[in-house]
Amino acid sequence: MTARRGTAVAIALLGAALAAAGCGLGPGEDVGGVELTVTRDYGAAPVLHREIDDVTESDTAIRVLERGAEIETRYGGGFVSSIEGLEGEGAGGRDWFFYVNGLWSPVGAGEYRVRGGESVWWDHRDWTVGERVAAAVGAWPQPFAGGYEGERHPTALLCRGAAATCAAVRRRLREAGATLVRGSPAEAIRVLVGPWARLRGDRDAALVEEGVRTSGVFAEFAAGGRALRGLDERGAVARRFGADAGLVAATRRGEEPPTWLVTGTSAAGVEAAAALLAEGFLRDRYAVAVDADGEAALPVR
């Protein structure tokens, strides 16, 4: 289960776990396989990565985890307290969070019924600043290939300058399995491409300027979008990226579709960011920045 603080949350989790336990569902039909990933420290250290086959329609995120790892649970089995011997500390500021196809689940792991082809990612990390990181880029090519929360979603690509780079992003999205649509329908996953100075006025991109506690993105732009800074897990500036820096990140408002940002301090920075749209650069990362010295996972370690 994602770490959510408070006694009321624990009670809700317990009720959900008991309800699930009492529903009497059988194994159900086979829905295929699920990719299971476990990491720590915002994806910086891998713990395990396995394909879990023969998943059924009654399997939950916790059941899949239990099949691939040694775990301990609390609250009637609805809350994961330990994976592979690594304990969540709760009030100590570190705990387990889980994402499905790159999105923080709106329900607990004991309630979330997985679907074939999904990517389930558990990460043990500090939550004092980044308790709500609603979307991450580390499951690429998800959510473009398979959608999220059991539904496929189209992708709306919105170009704000850097036309040639936007064309390259379009090709990468199609190769990833995205279904591209015109305009920006409400159900679409949005991908914004352009220099930050052109994106910052967008409603979802603007979350970045409200700070990491709101956006979940451990980066900030300065000098009107001409400078990029990387933050550490406590929200402090840990790296000042050089000229022509780029950023790939994702934001999400509530349960609306996520918005991906392929942006930078200049057109060259946007081009550098677009080149990161590949599993080798994005895997198990919450966001990624790049400059002439190479790419860096965010938050900065």
N, C-alpha and C positions, 0 to 999 in steps of 0.2 A: 504494500500500500504506500502511496505517496505520504510523506510526512506532513501531517496537518495537526496543528497544536490544539490542545485544550481537552478538557474532560468531556464536553459535549460532543466533540468529534469522536472520541473513543467510544462513547455510548452509541452513537450512530453506527460506527463500524461494527460494534458487537451485534446490534440489531440486524444489520445487513447480513452478517455472517450467519446468524441463527436462522434468518429467513431463507438464505440460500441452502443451508443444511437441511431445512425442513421441506424443501420444495419437492423432493422425491423424484427428481429427474434421473433418468438412466443415462448411459454413456452417449446416446444420440448417434447421429451419422458422422462419418469421417469427413473432416473439412480440409484435410491436407496437412502441410507442415508449417511450423512457426520458427522464425529465427530468434534465438534467445541470446542476449548479450548482457554480461554483468561487468561493471567497471567501478572504479572509485575515483574520487577527487575530480569531478566534472569530466570524466572520461579519460583522464590522464594515465591511469594505470588499469590495464585489462585484468579481469579476474577469470572470466571464461566466455567462450563463444561457441554455441552449439546449435545444430538444427534439431528441432524436436518434431519427430514424425508422428503420423497417425493421431493427430489432434482431432477431438470430436467436438460437436457443437455444444456440448455441456461443459467443456473445459474452460476454466477461468485462468486469469493471469497467474494466480498463485499455484494452481495445479500444474501449469506448464513449467513454472519455476521449480516446483518440487520434483518434477521429472528430470530436470537437468542439473540440479544443484542440491547441496545439503543446506536445509533451511530450518529455522525455528520461527514459530508464529505466536501471536498473542490474541486476546479477545476472541476466543472461540475459533481461531484459525483465519480470521479476517485481516490480520495485520502482520506483515513480515517484520520480525525483529532481528534476524540474523541470516546472512547468506555466506556459505563457506567459512563459517566461524567469525565473520566480521559483523560486530554488533552495531545496531543503531543506538545512538546515545540519547535520543530524545531531547531533553532539556540541555544536554551538553553541547548542542549546536550542530551535530552531525546525525544524519539519518538516511534511510533508504527512500529513493524516489523512483517511480517507474514511468516510462513513456511508451506509447504504442504508435508506431510509424512517425516518431518524432514529436508527438504531442502528449503533454501531461494529461493523464486520464481524468475526466470529470467524476469518475466513480472509483470506488476502492478496488483493489486487486482481487478481492474475494468475490466481487460482483461482475467484474469485466470479463465477458465471454469472448475469447479470442476467435479470430477467423483465419482460415488458411492463407498463407502468404504474408502475414503480418510480421513486423519486427517489434519484439518486446525487449526493451532496454531498461535494466535496473542499474542505478548509480548511487553509490554511497558518498555523500558529500556534505559540506558545510551549508547550512540553510539560513544563517543569521542575516545575510543580505539577499541571497537568491532563493528565498523560500518559494516564490512564485516565478519560476521560469516556465512559461506556458508552452513554448515551442522551441525546438532545437533542430539544427540542420544535420545531426549526426546519423540519421537513418536513411540518408540519400541512397537510392532514388525515391524513397517514400517521403512524403505522402503522395507524390505525383503518380507513382505507378499503381498504388492500390487504394488510395483514399485514406479515410480514417473513420473510426467509430462505426465500422461495418458498412460504409457507403463510399462509392466512388464519387469523386468530385472533379469537375473540369478545372482547368488552369487558365487564368487570365493573365497574359503577359502585357505589362504596361510600360512603355518606353518613355523615358524623360531625358531625351538627349542620348548621345553615344549610340547612334543608330546601328553602326556596324557591329558593335558589341552586343546590342540587343538581338540582332540576327543570329549571332553565335549562341546566345542564351536560348533562343527559340530552338535551335538545332539540338542543343543538349537536353532540353526538356522533352522534346519528341523522342530522342534516343532513350530517355529515362522511362518512357511509357506514359507521359502526360497527354491528356486530351485537351488541346488548346481551343479556346473559344474567343470570339470577338467580344469587345466591350468588357464589362466588369459585373457579371451577374452575381447576385447575392450569395449563391451557393458555391462560387468559384474560389479556389486557392489563388491568391494574387501573388504575382512576382513583379516587383518594381525594379527597374534597371535605370540607373542614371547617377550623376554626381549628387552628393548629399545636398548640395545647395538647391537642387531641383526636386529632391524627394521630401525634404523636411516638412513641407506644407501638407503632405498627405496625412490623413487622420491616423492611420496605423503606423506609418513610419515615425510620426511625431512622438510616439511612445518612447523612443530612444532618448529624446531630449527631456523626458520627464524623469530620467534616471533609472538605474538598474533595478531598483525595488519595484518599479512599475513595469518596465519593459522586459526584464529578464535578460537584457543584452549587456554584457560586461565590456562596453565600449562607449566612448563619448566623442562627439565632434566639437571642435573649437574653431575660432577665427572664421565664423560664418560657413563652416563646412570645409575649410581648407587644411585642417589639421585633424588627425585621428589619434586618440589615446586608448590604450588597452588597460582595463582594470583587473585587479586581482580579486580573489573570491570574497574579500571583505569590502570591495567597492572602492579601493584606493587606486590612484593612477600608478601603474607598474611599468608601463612602456609607452614611450612617445614614438609613434611610427613616423618614418621619413616621408619625403615628398612622394606624391603619386601613390598614396596608400589606398588599399581596397578593403572591403568588408562584405562578408556573406553572413547574414543573420536572419532570424525569424521572430516575428512578434504575433501575439494573438490577443484579441479582446474577448473576454468571457468565453462563450462557446461558439463564437463566430469562426469562419474559416481562417486559417493562418495567413499571414502575409510574409513572403520572403523578400529580403532586401539584397540586391546585388549592386553595391554602391561604392563610392570612394571619394577622395578629396579632389579628384580631377578625372578627365576622360581616361587617362592612362591608368588611374587607380581602379576605375570601373572595369576596364579591360582585364587588369590583373585579378580582380575579384571573380570575374566570369570564368577565368581559367581554373578556378578552384572547384567548379561544379563537377566533381568526380568523387567516387567513393574513397580513393586514396587520400584525398585532402580533407574530406568532411567526416569520415566515419568516426563515430563516438565523440564528436565534438559538438559543443553547444553553439558556437559561432567561431568563425575563422577570420583573421585579419592578415594582410599581406603588404609588404613593401619591398624595396630592393634587397633587403636582407633575408627575404623568404617569408613563408607563412608562419603564423603563430596561432595556436588554439586559445580561445577565450573562455573563461577568465585566464589571465596570464599567470603561470605558475612561478 
